[in-house]
Amino acid sequence: MAVYMSYFQAPGMKLSILILIVTFFMQASANSIAFWYAYWAAHDENFTPHQFILYSGILVTANVIFALLRSFLFAYGGMVAAKKIFLKLIQSVFDTNITFFESNSLGRIINRLGKDVYCIDDSLPFMINIVLAQVFVLLGTFVVISITDPIIIVILIFVGYNYYKLQSYYRCTSRELRRLESIYRSPLYSLLSDCISNGPTIRSLGKDNIKHYENILHEKLDNLFRVVLMSNAASNWLSIRLQILGAIIATSLALSATLMSTYNVLPVNAGLVGISLVYSLSIVNNLNGLVGSLTETEQEMISVERVMEYSNLIPEDIDERQNNSSNNDCNNSTDNVEDDIITPLMHYAEDIENNHVNDVVTCIPNSIIIMSNLCMKYKSNSHNILNNISIKINAGDRIAIIGKSGSGKSSLFSVLLRMIDYTNGSISIGNCELKSIPRKILREYICAIPQEAFLFHGTIRMNLDPNNEFYDDDLLEVMTKSGFLSTINNCDKSNASSILNMHLKDSTLSQGQKQLMCLSRALLRKSKIILCDEGTSSIDPVAQEIFYQVLKEIWLKHNTTLLIITHQLDSVRSLCNKVLSLDTKDNIILQDL
């Protein structure tokens, strides 16, 4: 019930109630047309042809107007609900802790953001529209039949009871089948995503390995199609039983009207009996449509349930939001849900556009990093990845971080970026406790060059300067210094617009080019602290020399603090002045290089 309420409240209760009222008047006008025809058939001598056409035209026009108004309101309400639910979902996923993406498979996340969102956007409003229409049509049908023949109410109660039992049994079964379908679809998405991203590796291992993945794919497809087949079988099972119930109603109505007319039990209006028989013949389709649409709606609501699960993830900056909410006046109206959703999404860009630089300077006056008994673990029941680290890194230090795999080098960067909170000890930047610095400001102050660079599908300009803070000349300058510009082909290098508006994809750039792009970002942002996680692991020696030379120029110009993870200490001797060894958990060494 909570899932249903959350969906119906998304467009606003006022709009939902208005849709119900308009639908009621639409069905009332449709039934009024039937009653008018029955009355006219019995008293046609009292009406001229012009009067018949006039009254019929008024009722039909009213019905058309209410039908159009209902369709418009329903379409508008569905779009509003889908938009608000999606914005809440995407904000929740973007704002949650990075550990969420490590504990949930890519296929599961794609399923929620893809298939489930599509159901909410397209299928669910359509099915709810059908349910609402079928409910009011059946109510109107039962009203007409009951007025025509009150005795038939007993049959309607019997049919209604059996209908309720049938649809309850079918809906429970169908709901679980839909849930199984979603469960079996996620591994299929994960497999396809893995095969696409690792296609060259799979093909390089030969036909036997490809055949192995084909067998896995067939197995997962078979599991999914078994559930689909059972869903179709259950639907046919229900259809047969509903046709029997519809036949009982039509037969009972015809028999009852005949007997009452023959034995003069009750007065029978021939016009109303005809209308009732016409309505009763459509009951089978209406009952079948109602239970089918109810079941489909319930199944589609599973998508809302799954999306709501991801819409209520704990944000990584929950402590900052609680502090802000305690300092602000919380008098927002519930009607401004869209503003409450969109504003946090745009808050980051507004910070940068307005007083972001001043905020950084205020929060972090210098780049001195002090760690005292720093401990960090990924899970509460696991061992410490970082254990009792106590070091001081002065502003302008260039630290080479070494250690074997799993020693915590990348984890240290995650802590500095507040992607993972430390469990014990303390860490400060510029004499400010790390946890007191807002994440958005901290991540603007620190620039990270990852081992596996990532680029968005878009232009070079968008990847370098997504917030449009810099001029074209600034972008070209950093691309030239980093050596990235010299690696670009198929464009007019004399035209700045042609270069910066060139569209990029992950597949069109080598790993080395991506790293040079990340270096260009670092040059552009002029960050006071740069974290480089084996940034030269995928580039050739010449590009590596340019890479370190550019970092050295950044240090000389801005007194930047550099932390560089490396497995080749000799390659950074000309750049770094200190080395931090994380080889042993109990003996963390920071010494001059």
Secondary structure, DSSP 8 states (H G I E B T S, - for coil): -HHHHHHHHSS-HHHHHHHHHHHHHHHHHHHHHHHHHHHHHHSGGGS-HHHHHHHHHHHHHHHHHHHHHHHHHHHHHHHHHHHHHHHHHHHHHHHB-THHHHHS-HHHHHHIIIIIHHIIIIIHHHHHHHHHHHHHHHHHHHHHHHHH-TTHHHHHHHHHHHHHHHHHHHHHHHHHHHHHHHHHHHHHHHHHHHHHHTHHHHHHT-HHHHHHHHHHHHHHHHHHHHHHHHHHHHHHHHHHHHHHHHHHHHHHHHHHHHHHHHHTSS---HHHHHHHHHHHHTHHHHHHHHHHHHHHHHHHHHHHHHHHHHHT--BTTHHHHHHHHHHS-----GGGHHHHHHHHHHHHHHHHHTTHHHHHHHH-SS--EEEEEEEE-SSTTS--SEEEEEEEE-TT-EEEEE--TTSSHHHHHHHHTTSS--SEEEEEETTEEGGGS-HHHHHHHEEEE-SS----SEEHHHHH-TT--S-HHHHHHHHHHHT-GGG--SS-TT-HHHHHT-EE-GGGS-HHHHHHHHHHHHHHHT-SEEEEESTTTTS-HHHHHHHHHHHHHHHHHH--EEEEE-S-GGGGTTT-SEEEE-SSSS--EEEE-
